[in-house]
Amino acid sequence: MTAGVVDRTSRHVAVLGSGSWGTTFAAVLADAGCEVRVWTRRPEIATEVAAHRTNERYLPGVRLPDGVSATTDAAEAVSGARLVVAAIPSQSARDTLAPFRALVADDAVVVSLMKGVELGTDRRMSQVLEEVLGVPPERLVVVSGPNLAGEIAARQPTATVVSSVGAGAASEVAAACSTPYFRPYTNADVVGVELCGAAKNVIALVVGVAQGRGYGFNTMATVITRGLVEITRLGLVLGAHVETFSGLAGMGDLMATCASPQSRNHRLGRHVGEGMSLDDAVVATGGTAEGVKSCRSILELAERHGVEMPITQAAVAMFHEGRSVDEITRALIGRPQKPETSG
């Protein structure tokens, strides 16, 4: 990063990405007193935000605070920004964000809203940001938790996790997004927080498939709890803290994503469970859910570390290998018996 140094008292924030979560987080920041510029590739969104204070494509029915503006000009978006928030789909983040390396200020704090593991590299999103933008880990922050965009945009109360190895950066971001309805908690376990955010999308896909197939709450509870076991298993091998998995970024986000019809991963899984092809399910959902792409990279990461993740493996089999829902169900239920606490 070579764009100079910004005033540490600045309340200007850049949000890179105008999807539902990026736009919602921009509104949260504005409600907390920040001036927010959203960078978007779509000129029509920038025009709509300026003219109507809305982003109907991604956040229908929501009026954005006056403190939110939008632009298609990358340099304008990040000019003077103390905080730069990345809200780009995980598998396109590297290419999309590369041009920003020369634009982001040398001492800016970079925040990831992205939830995924990069295909081909098995990198978590903070690792991608470190490589692409040249940001040291102490100035990288991850925001994760039960963050369903529609509910937060409606200012329903929720909490989230703001994670960084740099305590100062985490506190700064927490202060910048704290509102009467949005409560941040800081957490130093970046590995655990990011892994939870990525892997819960995969579990939500499988829950959606089960519900689309007509299975009930017993099945849903089984998939969620055993899903948490396998996420925790991988996290501990990677050096995460066990407490993270029972907290907001772990069980909290898992419950919200698996149970809510607002979750794109849940919706897409349900369509597949009802008998749609993946292509038709993507159309019906309004786009590909993160978990469909990330399940392969998460499974690759687990296999590289010798960690068993049967539900994630089931997702890969259903969404990428053409295995049927009934076949995968039989395989999961028919796994060898063992004590629950053995993993």
C-alpha positions as CSV (number, residue, x, y, z in Angstrom):
1,M,0.0,0.0,0.0
2,T,1.4,3.3,-1.0
3,A,-1.3,5.9,-0.7
4,G,0.0,7.7,2.3
5,V,-1.3,8.0,5.9
6,V,-4.7,9.1,7.0
7,D,-5.8,10.9,10.1
8,R,-6.5,8.4,12.9
9,T,-9.5,10.4,14.0
10,S,-11.1,10.1,10.6
11,R,-14.6,8.6,10.6
12,H,-14.5,7.9,6.8
13,V,-15.0,4.3,5.9
14,A,-14.8,2.6,2.5
15,V,-16.9,-0.5,1.9
16,L,-15.8,-2.5,-1.2
17,G,-18.8,-4.3,-2.5
18,S,-22.5,-3.4,-2.8
19,G,-24.2,-6.8,-2.1
20,S,-26.7,-7.3,0.7
21,W,-24.2,-7.7,3.6
22,G,-21.8,-5.0,2.4
23,T,-24.7,-2.5,2.0
24,T,-26.1,-3.5,5.4
25,F,-22.8,-3.1,7.1
26,A,-22.4,0.3,5.5
27,A,-25.7,1.3,7.0
28,V,-24.6,0.0,10.4
29,L,-21.4,2.1,10.2
30,A,-23.4,5.2,9.2
31,D,-25.8,4.7,12.1
32,A,-22.7,4.5,14.3
33,G,-21.6,8.0,13.1
34,C,-19.3,7.1,10.2
35,E,-19.3,8.6,6.7
36,V,-19.3,5.6,4.4
37,R,-18.5,5.3,0.7
38,V,-19.6,2.1,-1.0
39,W,-17.6,1.0,-4.0
40,T,-19.7,-0.8,-6.6
41,R,-19.1,-2.1,-10.1
42,R,-22.7,-1.3,-11.0
43,P,-23.3,2.4,-12.1
44,E,-27.0,1.9,-11.6
45,I,-26.5,1.1,-7.9
46,A,-24.4,4.2,-7.4
47,T,-27.0,6.3,-9.1
48,E,-29.8,4.7,-7.0
49,V,-28.1,5.3,-3.7
50,A,-27.5,8.9,-4.6
51,A,-31.1,9.5,-5.9
52,H,-33.2,7.4,-3.6
53,R,-31.0,6.2,-0.7
54,T,-31.8,2.6,-1.6
55,N,-30.2,-0.6,-3.1
56,E,-33.3,-2.5,-4.2
57,R,-31.4,-5.2,-6.0
58,Y,-29.6,-6.4,-2.9
59,L,-31.5,-4.9,0.0
60,P,-35.1,-4.3,-1.1
61,G,-37.4,-2.1,1.0
62,V,-34.6,-0.5,3.1
63,R,-33.8,3.2,3.1
64,L,-30.1,3.8,3.7
65,P,-28.8,6.4,6.2
66,D,-27.7,9.7,4.8
67,G,-24.2,8.9,5.8
68,V,-23.9,6.3,3.0
69,S,-22.9,7.2,-0.5
70,A,-21.8,5.0,-3.4
71,T,-19.3,5.3,-6.3
72,T,-17.9,3.2,-9.1
73,D,-14.5,5.0,-8.8
74,A,-12.1,2.9,-6.7
75,A,-9.8,5.8,-5.8
76,E,-12.7,8.0,-4.7
77,A,-14.1,5.2,-2.6
78,V,-10.9,4.7,-0.5
79,S,-9.6,8.2,-0.5
80,G,-9.0,9.3,3.1
81,A,-10.5,6.1,4.5
82,R,-9.2,5.0,7.9
83,L,-11.2,1.7,7.6
84,V,-11.5,-0.2,4.4
85,V,-14.1,-3.0,4.5
86,A,-14.0,-5.8,2.0
87,A,-17.4,-7.4,1.1
88,I,-16.6,-9.3,-2.1
89,P,-17.6,-12.9,-2.9
90,S,-14.8,-15.0,-1.5
91,Q,-13.8,-16.8,-4.7
92,S,-13.5,-13.5,-6.7
93,A,-11.9,-11.5,-3.9
94,R,-8.3,-11.8,-5.0
95,D,-8.8,-10.6,-8.5
96,T,-11.3,-7.9,-7.6
97,L,-9.2,-6.4,-4.7
98,A,-5.8,-6.5,-6.4
99,P,-6.2,-3.0,-8.0
100,F,-6.8,-1.5,-4.5
101,R,-3.3,-2.3,-3.3
102,A,-1.9,1.0,-4.5
103,L,-5.0,3.0,-3.3
104,V,-5.5,2.0,0.3
105,A,-3.7,4.2,2.9
106,D,-0.5,2.8,4.5
107,D,-1.9,2.7,8.0
108,A,-5.6,1.9,7.2
109,V,-7.3,-1.0,9.0
110,V,-8.7,-3.5,6.6
111,V,-11.9,-5.4,7.6
112,S,-13.1,-8.6,6.0
113,L,-16.9,-9.4,5.9
114,M,-16.1,-12.3,3.6
115,K,-16.8,-15.9,4.6
116,G,-15.1,-18.6,2.6
117,V,-11.9,-20.5,1.9
118,E,-10.2,-19.8,-1.4
119,L,-10.3,-22.5,-4.0
120,G,-6.8,-23.7,-5.1
121,T,-5.0,-22.1,-2.2
122,D,-7.1,-23.1,0.9
123,R,-6.5,-19.5,2.2
124,R,-8.8,-17.9,4.6
125,M,-10.1,-14.5,3.6
126,S,-7.8,-12.5,5.9
127,Q,-4.8,-14.4,4.4
128,V,-6.0,-13.4,0.9
129,L,-6.3,-9.8,2.1
130,E,-2.8,-9.9,3.6
131,E,-1.4,-11.1,0.3
132,V,-3.4,-9.0,-2.1
133,L,-3.3,-5.7,-0.2
134,G,0.0,-6.1,1.7
135,V,-1.7,-5.5,5.0
136,P,0.1,-6.9,8.2
137,P,-2.0,-9.2,10.4
138,E,-2.3,-6.6,13.2
139,R,-4.2,-4.3,10.9
140,L,-6.5,-7.0,9.6
141,V,-9.9,-7.5,11.2
142,V,-12.6,-10.1,10.6
143,V,-16.3,-9.5,11.3
144,S,-18.5,-12.6,11.7
145,G,-21.4,-13.9,13.6
146,P,-25.2,-14.3,13.2
147,N,-25.3,-11.6,10.6
148,L,-28.4,-12.1,8.5
149,A,-28.4,-8.9,6.4
150,G,-32.2,-8.4,6.2
151,E,-32.7,-8.5,10.0
152,I,-29.8,-6.1,10.7
153,A,-31.0,-3.7,8.0
154,A,-34.3,-3.7,9.8
155,R,-32.4,-2.7,12.9
156,Q,-33.3,-5.9,14.8
157,P,-30.9,-6.4,17.8
158,T,-28.0,-8.7,17.2
159,A,-24.4,-9.2,18.3
160,T,-21.3,-10.0,16.2
161,V,-17.6,-10.8,16.7
162,V,-14.8,-8.5,15.6
163,S,-11.6,-10.5,15.5
164,S,-8.0,-9.5,15.0
165,V,-4.6,-10.4,16.4
166,G,-4.2,-6.6,16.8
167,A,-6.2,-5.6,19.9
168,G,-6.2,-2.0,18.9
169,A,-7.5,-2.7,15.4
170,A,-10.3,-4.9,16.8
171,S,-11.3,-2.2,19.3
172,E,-11.3,0.5,16.6
173,V,-13.6,-1.5,14.3
174,A,-15.9,-2.4,17.2
175,A,-16.2,1.2,18.2
176,A,-16.9,2.2,14.5
177,C,-19.8,-0.3,14.2
178,S,-21.4,-0.2,17.6
179,T,-25.0,1.0,17.6
180,P,-28.1,0.5,19.8
181,Y,-29.1,-2.6,17.8
182,F,-25.6,-3.9,16.7
183,R,-23.3,-5.1,19.5
184,P,-19.8,-6.1,18.7
185,Y,-17.6,-8.3,20.9
186,T,-13.8,-8.5,20.2
187,N,-12.0,-11.9,19.9
188,A,-8.3,-12.6,19.1
189,D,-9.0,-16.0,17.5
190,V,-9.0,-15.0,13.9
191,V,-8.5,-18.6,12.7
192,G,-11.5,-19.9,14.6
193,V,-13.8,-17.0,13.7
194,E,-13.0,-17.2,10.0
195,L,-13.3,-21.0,9.9
196,C,-16.7,-20.9,11.5
197,G,-17.9,-18.2,9.1
198,A,-16.8,-20.3,6.1
199,A,-17.8,-23.8,7.2
200,K,-21.2,-22.9,8.6
201,N,-22.4,-22.1,5.0
202,V,-21.6,-25.7,4.1
203,I,-23.6,-27.1,7.0
204,A,-26.5,-24.8,6.1
205,L,-26.5,-26.2,2.6
206,V,-26.9,-29.7,4.0
207,V,-29.6,-28.6,6.5
208,G,-31.5,-27.0,3.5
209,V,-31.2,-30.2,1.5
210,A,-32.6,-32.2,4.4
211,Q,-35.5,-29.9,4.9
212,G,-36.2,-29.8,1.2
213,R,-36.3,-33.6,1.2
214,G,-39.0,-33.4,3.9
215,Y,-36.9,-34.3,7.0
216,G,-37.8,-32.6,10.3
217,F,-36.2,-31.0,13.3
218,N,-34.5,-34.1,14.5
219,T,-32.5,-34.3,11.3
220,M,-31.8,-30.6,11.4
221,A,-30.5,-30.7,15.0
222,T,-28.4,-33.7,14.1
223,V,-26.7,-32.0,11.1
224,I,-26.2,-28.7,13.1
225,T,-24.6,-30.4,16.1
226,R,-22.5,-32.9,14.2
227,G,-21.6,-30.1,11.8
228,L,-20.3,-28.0,14.7
229,V,-18.2,-31.0,15.9
230,E,-16.4,-31.3,12.5
231,I,-15.8,-27.6,12.3
232,T,-14.4,-27.6,15.8
233,R,-12.2,-30.6,15.0
234,L,-10.6,-28.8,12.0
235,G,-10.3,-25.5,13.9
236,L,-8.4,-27.1,16.8
237,V,-5.9,-28.7,14.4
238,L,-5.4,-25.3,12.8
239,G,-4.7,-23.7,16.2
240,A,-8.1,-22.1,16.9
241,H,-9.5,-21.7,20.4
242,V,-12.2,-24.1,21.5
243,E,-14.3,-21.4,23.1
244,T,-14.9,-19.7,19.7
245,F,-17.0,-22.6,18.5
246,S,-19.6,-22.3,21.2
247,G,-19.8,-18.5,20.8
248,L,-21.4,-16.0,18.4
249,A,-19.1,-16.8,15.5
250,G,-19.6,-20.5,15.9
251,M,-22.9,-21.9,17.2
252,G,-24.5,-18.4,16.9
253,D,-23.8,-18.0,13.2
254,L,-24.4,-21.7,12.5
255,M,-27.9,-21.6,14.1
256,A,-28.9,-18.4,12.2
257,T,-27.6,-19.6,8.8
258,C,-29.1,-23.1,9.2
259,A,-32.5,-22.1,10.4
260,S,-33.4,-18.9,8.5
261,P,-35.0,-18.9,5.0
262,Q,-33.1,-15.6,4.6
263,S,-29.9,-17.6,4.3
264,R,-29.0,-18.1,0.7
265,N,-27.1,-21.3,1.5
266,H,-30.2,-22.7,3.3
267,R,-32.5,-21.7,0.4
268,L,-30.2,-23.2,-2.3
269,G,-29.9,-26.5,-0.3
270,R,-33.7,-26.7,0.1
271,H,-34.2,-26.3,-3.7
272,V,-31.8,-29.2,-4.3
273,G,-33.5,-31.3,-1.7
274,E,-36.8,-30.6,-3.4
275,G,-35.4,-32.1,-6.6
276,M,-33.9,-29.2,-8.5
277,S,-30.6,-29.5,-10.3
278,L,-27.8,-27.3,-9.0
279,D,-28.1,-24.9,-12.0
280,D,-31.9,-24.5,-11.5
281,A,-31.4,-24.1,-7.7
282,V,-28.9,-21.3,-8.4
283,V,-31.4,-19.5,-10.6
284,A,-34.2,-20.0,-8.0
285,T,-32.0,-18.7,-5.2
286,G,-30.8,-15.7,-7.1
287,G,-27.2,-16.7,-7.3
288,T,-24.7,-19.2,-6.1
289,A,-24.3,-19.6,-2.4
290,E,-20.8,-19.3,-0.9
291,G,-21.0,-22.8,0.6
292,V,-21.3,-24.5,-2.8
293,K,-17.9,-23.2,-3.8
294,S,-16.2,-23.3,-0.4
295,C,-17.2,-26.9,0.5
296,R,-14.5,-28.2,-1.8
297,S,-11.7,-25.9,-0.5
298,I,-12.7,-26.7,3.1
299,L,-12.7,-30.4,2.4
300,E,-9.2,-30.0,0.8
301,L,-8.0,-28.2,3.8
302,A,-9.4,-30.9,6.1
303,E,-7.9,-33.7,4.1
304,R,-4.5,-32.0,4.0
305,H,-4.5,-32.0,7.8
306,G,-5.9,-35.4,8.2
307,V,-9.3,-34.2,9.7
308,E,-12.5,-36.1,9.0
309,M,-15.5,-33.9,8.0
310,P,-18.2,-36.3,6.8
311,I,-21.0,-33.6,6.4
312,T,-18.7,-31.4,4.4
313,Q,-17.7,-34.4,2.3
314,A,-21.4,-35.1,1.8
315,A,-21.9,-31.6,0.5
316,V,-19.1,-32.0,-2.0
317,A,-20.6,-35.3,-3.1
318,M,-24.1,-33.8,-3.6
319,F,-23.1,-30.5,-5.2
320,H,-20.1,-31.5,-7.2
321,E,-20.0,-35.2,-7.8
322,G,-23.7,-35.9,-8.7
323,R,-24.4,-38.2,-5.7
324,S,-28.1,-38.3,-4.8
325,V,-29.6,-37.1,-1.5
326,D,-30.9,-40.5,-0.6
327,E,-27.5,-42.1,-1.3
328,I,-25.7,-39.6,0.9
329,T,-28.2,-39.9,3.7
330,R,-27.7,-43.7,3.8
331,A,-23.9,-43.2,3.8
332,L,-24.0,-40.7,6.7
333,I,-26.4,-42.7,8.8
334,G,-24.5,-45.9,8.1
335,R,-21.2,-44.7,9.3
336,P,-19.5,-46.9,12.0
337,Q,-20.8,-46.4,15.5
338,K,-18.6,-44.7,18.1
339,P,-18.9,-42.7,21.3
340,E,-20.3,-39.2,20.7
341,T,-17.4,-37.5,22.5
342,S,-14.8,-39.2,20.4
343,G,-15.6,-36.8,17.5
